[in-house]
Amino acid sequence: MRQHPQPTARLEARLPNEVMARLKRAAEIQGRTLTGFVVAAADEAACRAIEQTEIIRLSLEDQRQIAKAILNPPRPAPALRKAFRRYRDLFGAK
């Protein structure tokens, strides 16, 4: 089967000479082209940065409150009980 090439975009950057030398050396060590090395490293860093913003970090007290709510949930409010009855009447759910 023939694979269709993915569309690409161009990125240009000006680097200090010592950074460029380090990138070339690292690419050679890994047996990659400079472009392949830079793209992989930048993509990895981007994924890490995005992941860090999407992770919810809770304090110990927050964790305790969530566990307590799961283990001892509050009684449903009247509006929730009414909504559940209506849902059960409409859809026959138990």
QUIJOTA-V54622 format. One record per pair of residues at least 24 apart in sequence whose C-alpha atoms are under 10 Angstrom apart, sorted by the first residue. I is the first residue (numbers start at 1). J is the second residue. D is the distance in Angstrom with one decimal. If there is no record, write none. Layout:
i = <I,I>
j = <J,J>
d = <D,D>
//
This chain:
i = <11>
j = <39>
d = <9.8>
//
